[in-house]
Amino acid sequence: MTKRAAFLFMLALATSAVAQHVRVMLQVIEVPHAELTKWTTADKAGGQELHERAMTLVSSGGAEIVETSVVICRSGERAFVESIAEMIYPTEYEPSSMGGSMVPLDSKLVIPVPLRPTDCVSFETRNAGTTLEIEPTIGGGGKIVDLRLAFESVSRESLVTWTEFRDQWGDASIKRPIFETKRLSSALTLLAGKFELFNIFTPKPAAVPAATTRQLVFVKADVLPHPNE
């Protein structure tokens, strides 16, 4: 084999070894609980058909797309994306003081009452938003994708009052945030280019009355054309 032929052979071998890219889409669609119950009990519809039903309901205003995340990476590698806001909130309080100075007992000095009953002494940061981590592996001649996926969604739902207090400047009550977290981590095998129903979340599971909707998590993996094609 000549040097030129050997070089072309090695170049072709290296080119063929370049990993293809996979585009993973995760979509969360909130639908009425009663509608979902009909879909899952009346027949054995696949993930692609369930996604089409949900999108049809979105078009008519009966459902809502809550989240859409898209990540592209090479087959066999990991990718991580996050879209968050850092939320800082107090976690510990202690009573206000009037300073460290000593006042004689026979003093007629009038010491004003502290304006606010407590001070924040400790804080914590919580990331509110979405994070998505994937690891796709192409198989079956490009027709299937083995996918490892971890998804988390955190939102601040409300503030709860722990201690009530009002002064001449208004409300000075101690309040703390209530966060809602949705998290899943698993692996599944997908037909390339087809949606699959990955998970179903119950929004605000501790709410009274119970939530009347459910959030469907759909996942699709598209095998993108080879860079040399």
C-alpha positions in Angstrom: 0.0 0.0 0.0 1.4 3.4 -1.0 1.8 6.2 1.5 -1.0 8.1 -0.2 -3.4 5.1 -0.1 -2.5 4.5 3.6 -3.2 8.2 4.3 -6.6 8.1 2.6 -7.5 4.9 4.4 -6.6 6.4 7.8 -8.5 9.6 7.0 -11.6 7.6 6.0 -11.3 5.5 9.2 -11.1 8.6 11.3 -14.0 10.3 9.6 -16.2 7.3 10.0 -15.4 7.2 13.7 -16.8 10.7 14.3 -19.8 10.3 16.6 -23.1 11.4 15.3 -25.1 14.1 17.1 -28.4 13.4 18.9 -31.0 16.1 19.5 -33.1 15.4 22.6 -36.4 17.3 23.2 -38.2 17.2 26.5 -41.7 18.6 26.6 -44.1 19.0 29.6 -47.7 19.4 28.7 -50.4 19.9 31.3 -53.8 18.3 30.5 -57.0 17.8 32.5 -56.9 14.7 34.7 -60.2 13.4 33.4 -58.9 13.6 29.8 -55.7 11.8 30.7 -57.7 9.0 32.4 -59.7 8.5 29.2 -56.5 8.3 27.1 -54.8 5.7 29.4 -57.7 3.5 30.0 -59.6 3.4 26.7 -56.8 2.0 24.6 -53.1 1.3 24.5 -52.0 4.4 22.6 -48.2 4.8 22.2 -46.2 7.9 23.2 -46.3 9.4 19.8 -50.1 9.2 19.6 -50.5 10.5 23.1 -48.3 13.5 22.2 -50.4 14.2 19.2 -53.6 14.1 21.3 -52.0 16.5 23.8 -50.9 18.9 21.1 -54.4 18.8 19.6 -55.8 19.7 23.0 -53.2 22.6 23.3 -54.4 24.0 19.9 -58.0 24.1 21.2 -57.0 25.8 24.4 -57.7 22.7 26.6 -54.1 22.0 27.6 -50.9 24.0 28.1 -47.3 23.5 27.2 -45.5 24.1 30.5 -41.9 23.4 29.4 -39.8 22.7 26.3 -36.1 21.9 26.7 -33.8 20.9 23.8 -30.2 19.6 24.1 -27.8 18.4 21.4 -24.8 16.3 22.1 -22.7 13.6 20.5 -23.7 9.9 20.9 -22.2 8.4 24.0 -21.4 11.7 25.7 -23.2 13.7 28.4 -24.7 17.1 28.2 -26.1 19.4 30.9 -28.2 22.5 30.6 -29.9 24.7 33.2 -32.2 27.7 33.1 -32.5 29.0 36.7 -32.8 32.0 38.9 -31.1 32.0 42.3 -33.6 32.8 45.1 -32.1 33.8 48.4 -34.4 33.6 51.5 -33.8 33.8 55.3 -33.9 30.6 57.3 -33.0 31.8 60.8 -34.1 34.8 62.9 -33.1 36.2 66.3 -34.7 39.0 68.4 -33.4 42.5 67.8 -31.3 44.1 70.5 -31.0 47.7 71.7 -27.3 47.8 71.5 -24.5 46.9 73.9 -24.4 50.2 76.0 -25.3 50.1 79.7 -27.9 52.5 81.1 -27.9 53.3 84.8 -31.1 52.2 86.7 -31.8 55.8 87.9 -31.5 57.2 84.4 -34.5 59.0 83.0 -33.4 58.2 79.4 -36.3 56.8 77.3 -35.2 53.9 75.2 -37.4 53.3 72.2 -38.7 49.9 71.4 -36.9 48.2 68.5 -38.8 49.0 65.2 -38.8 45.4 64.0 -39.1 42.3 66.3 -36.5 40.1 64.5 -33.4 40.2 62.4 -32.4 37.7 59.7 -29.1 36.0 60.6 -28.9 33.0 58.2 -29.8 32.7 54.5 -30.1 29.9 52.0 -30.1 29.9 48.2 -32.4 27.7 46.1 -32.1 27.4 42.3 -35.6 27.9 40.8 -36.0 26.9 37.2 -35.2 23.8 35.1 -32.2 21.5 34.7 -31.7 18.7 32.2 -28.9 16.2 31.9 -28.8 13.6 29.1 -26.6 10.8 27.8 -27.8 9.4 24.5 -26.3 6.4 22.7 -27.3 5.5 19.1 -28.0 1.9 18.2 -29.8 -0.3 15.8 -28.2 1.3 12.7 -29.4 4.8 13.8 -33.0 3.7 14.4 -33.0 3.6 18.2 -31.5 5.7 20.9 -30.7 4.5 24.4 -31.2 7.5 26.6 -30.2 8.3 30.2 -32.0 11.4 31.4 -32.3 13.4 34.6 -34.7 16.3 34.8 -35.7 18.7 37.6 -38.1 21.6 37.8 -38.3 23.9 40.8 -40.7 26.8 41.3 -41.6 29.1 44.2 -45.3 28.5 44.7 -46.1 30.9 47.6 -44.9 32.5 50.9 -46.1 31.1 54.2 -46.4 33.3 57.3 -44.6 31.9 60.3 -45.0 34.9 62.7 -47.4 37.9 62.3 -46.4 41.4 63.2 -47.4 44.9 62.2 -46.0 48.2 63.2 -46.5 51.8 62.1 -44.7 51.1 58.8 -47.0 48.1 57.9 -46.6 44.4 57.8 -43.3 43.0 59.3 -44.4 39.4 59.5 -41.9 36.5 59.1 -42.5 34.7 55.8 -40.8 31.7 54.2 -41.1 30.4 50.7 -42.8 27.2 49.7 -41.1 25.5 46.7 -42.6 22.9 44.4 -40.1 20.4 43.0 -40.6 17.9 40.1 -37.7 15.5 39.6 -37.1 12.3 37.5 -34.1 10.2 36.6 -34.2 7.1 34.5 -33.2 5.4 31.3 -35.3 4.3 28.3 -34.9 3.1 24.7 -36.5 5.3 22.1 -37.4 5.0 18.4 -35.4 7.8 16.8 -37.7 10.7 15.9 -40.7 9.5 17.9 -42.1 10.9 21.1 -42.5 8.7 24.1 -44.4 9.3 27.3 -41.7 9.3 30.0 -43.5 10.4 33.1 -46.6 12.0 34.6 -46.4 14.6 37.4 -49.1 15.7 39.7 -49.0 19.5 40.1 -49.0 20.7 43.7 -49.6 17.2 45.2 -50.2 18.6 48.7 -52.8 21.1 47.5 -56.4 21.0 48.9 -58.5 20.4 46.9 -56.4 18.1 44.8 -55.1 19.3 41.5 -57.5 18.7 38.5 -54.6 18.5 36.0 -51.6 16.3 35.3 -48.3 17.1 33.6 -47.2 14.7 30.9 -43.4 14.5 30.3 -42.7 13.6 26.6 -39.2 12.8 25.3 -38.0 12.6 21.7 -34.5 11.8 20.4 -33.6 12.7 16.8 -30.4 11.3 15.2 -29.0 14.2 13.2 -27.2 13.7 9.8 -23.5 12.8 10.0 -21.3 16.0 9.7 -19.9 14.7 6.4 -23.3 14.1 4.8 
